[in-house]
Amino acid sequence: MNETIVVLVRSIIAFGTLLIFTRFLGKQQVSQITFFDYILGITIGSIAANLSSDITTDAWPYWVALFGWTIMVLIMQKVAVRWRQASVYIDGEPVIVIMNGEIMDEVMKKLRFRISDLQEQLREKGVFDIKEVQYAVVEKDGQLSILKKADNLPVTPSDMKIKATYRGMGTELIYDGVLVENNLKQVNKDQLWLQGQLEAKGYKDITEVFLAVIDATGELFLDGYKDKMENPVDITDFKGLK
């Protein structure tokens, strides 16, 4: 058999196998990736790559290796869920790096977590002044969670004794120019109502709308394919972005 066809077939097999095993392991591997998960991901990915490209050996040993590694990961997940100490050993645990506004320098050294790393993650959380932080915790996946000091917390409607309107989650009625009929029925609306809303906003047909979302209050958000911009500006014209 032609080598190109062999590689193509094995690649399809590797992709399908990896997809099935990944779905079997659940979303934790993606949503909360730890150092342990990272190593496992590299290993399983390498096995899948060899399965698709190494035509000098049979595919069966690689498939067995993929299956074996997947089972081991599943077992480790079960163990980590059942026993906390095992979870701490495998995945680690959250560590406080700022307590009562003070940086825990000894903890930072043990984690090999640099001040520049801390400042970078604080900026990603919208904090540009470290004096605003009451607590900061490095989570198991390396991400930083922060609690600002009371004086630096944003004001909420509750603080101002204002009753906020519940908006709920938006429901897509049109996605990429296509009507989502099930969602339209779910919000107890019909196409006649939707067409009236579109015409009121200057749209003649559903295909002219890129996205339409309705919230719990019944307010409709529309975004068309033809964006209307007055005096469009090239973002590279702004200083500091060139």
N, C-alpha and C positions, 0 to 999 in steps of 0.2 A: 504494500500500500504506500502511496506517496507520503513523504514525511510531512508535508504541509497539511494534508488531510488528517494524518494521525495527531499532530499537534492541535489542530482545530477541534477534533472530537474529544481529545483528552482535556482541552481547555473548557469545553462545554460541561464535561463530566465534573471537573474540579470546581467550576463556578456553581453548578447546581448543588453539588455536595456541600460546599462551603455555605451556600445560602440556606440550605435546609438545616445544617448543624447550628448556624448562627441564630436562626429563628427559634430553634429548639432550646438554645441556652437562654433566650430572653433578651430584653432590652438593657439589662444591667451592664452588659459588656460595653455598650455604647454610651449610655447616659451617665454612668458613674465609674468611669474607667480609672483604675488604680494602677500602681506600678506593676503589681502582679498580673493584672488583666492585660496590661500593655505587653509584657513578656509573652504571655500566652497567645495574644493576638499575632505577634510577630512570628512565633513558632508555627502556629496553625497556618498562617498566611504563606510561610516559606514552604511548608509541606504541600499546600495547594499549588504553589508555583512550580515546584518540582514535578508534581503529578501531571501538570499540563505541558511542561517543556522537556522533561528528561525522557526522551524516547529510547534511550539505550537500555532501560529496565522496564519491567512490567508495571502496569498501573496499579495492580492489586495491592502491593505492599504499602504504597502511599495512601491508598484509600483506607486500609486498615489502620495506618498511623493516624489519619484524620479522625477516624471513628474512636480510636483509643484516647487521643487527646481530648476530644469532645466529652467523652464519658468521664475522664479525670476532672475536667473543669466542672462538670455537673456535680460530681461527688464533692468537690471542694466547696461549691456554692451551698450544697445541702449542709455540709459540716459547719460552714461559717454562719448559716442561719440558725442552726441548732445550738452551737456553743460559742458564746461571746469571746472567750479567750482565744479560740481558734480564729475567729474573725479578726481580732486585734493582731494576731501573729501574721495572718495572711495579708490583710488589707491595711493594717495600721489603724490609728485612731486620730480623731481631731486633736489639735494641739493649740493652746492659747499662746499667741506671740505678742499681743498687746493686752495688758490687764490694768484696768483703772487708769488708762491713758499713758501707761509706761511700757516701753518696749522691753520684752523679756530677752535680753541679749544672749544669755546662756542657752536658752531654748533655741534661739535662732542659730547659734553655732552648732548645736546638736543636729538640727535639721539641715544644716548647710544652706540656710535660707538667707540670702543677702539682703541688705537694706534696700538696694536698688530693686530687688524682686518685690519686696514689700511695698515700696513706693509705687511701682508699676501697677500692682494689683489694686492698690488703693485708688489710683487714678481711674482704673477700669470700673471701679464702683462709684466714681463721681466724687471722690475725696481727694482734694489737692493740698489739704493742710492736715498733717498727722495729729495736730492738737485737737481736731474734732472727734477723734476716735476714742471711745470708752473701752471697747473690747474688739479684738481681731482674732479670728480662729482660722488656722490652716486646716482645711478639711482633708479627708482621706485621699481625695482625688487631686490634691494640691491647690485647689481653689481657695480663695480667701473669703470668709464671711465676716461682716463687720456690724458692730452696734455703735452708732454715734452717741456722743454725749447728749444729754437731754436738751441743752441749749441749742444744739445744732440739728435736732430732728426737724423734719418738715412739718409745717402746721397742717392738720387735717380738719375736715368739716366737723368732726366730733369735738376737737379742741375749741372750735369757734361756736359750738352749740348750733350748728347748721345741719339740717336734715338733708342728706345727700340722696339723689335719685338713683335707684338701682337700674343699671343698664344691662347687666347680664352678659352672656357671651353672644357674639355676633353669629348669624347664620347666613352662609353663602347661598344666594339665590341665582347668581350668574357667575360663572367662572370661565375666564378666557373665551367669552362670547357664546357660551353654552349654558342653557337653562338647566338648573338642578331641580328637577320636578319634585323629587322626594322632600327636599328641604322646603319647597314652596308649599306643599301640602302640610308639612309639619307645623308651619306658622299660620296655618288656616288662611292662606291667600290663594288667589288663582291668577292665571295668566292675564286675564282682563284687567285686574287691579294693577299688576306689575307693568303692563303696557301703558296704562294711564300714568303711572309714576315716571316711566321713562320719557313719555311725551312731554310731561311737565318740566322735565330737565333738558329737553331739547334733543332727545334721542328717538329716532324713528323705529329702530329695530334692536332686538336683543344682541345681534351680532356686532353692533357698534359699541357694546359695553364690555370692558375688560373684566371688571369686578363689581358685583352688587351684593352688599351685606346689610341685613336688617338686624337691629338690636332688640332687646326685650321691651323697649318702650315703643317700638314700631317705627323708629327713625331709620330711614334708608340711606345708606352711603353708596354713591355711584362713582365709578371711575371709568372713563371711556378710553378708547384706543388713541384718539387724537387729543393729546394734552394741549391745553390752551395756555401758552406762556407769552406774556408781554415782555418785550425786550429781553429775550433769553441771553444768559451770561455764561460764558465758558468758565468752568470752575477753576481752570488753571490760571485765569486772570487774577485770582486773589493772591495777595502776597503771602509768601510762606508755603504755598502749595506747589510752586513750580519746581 
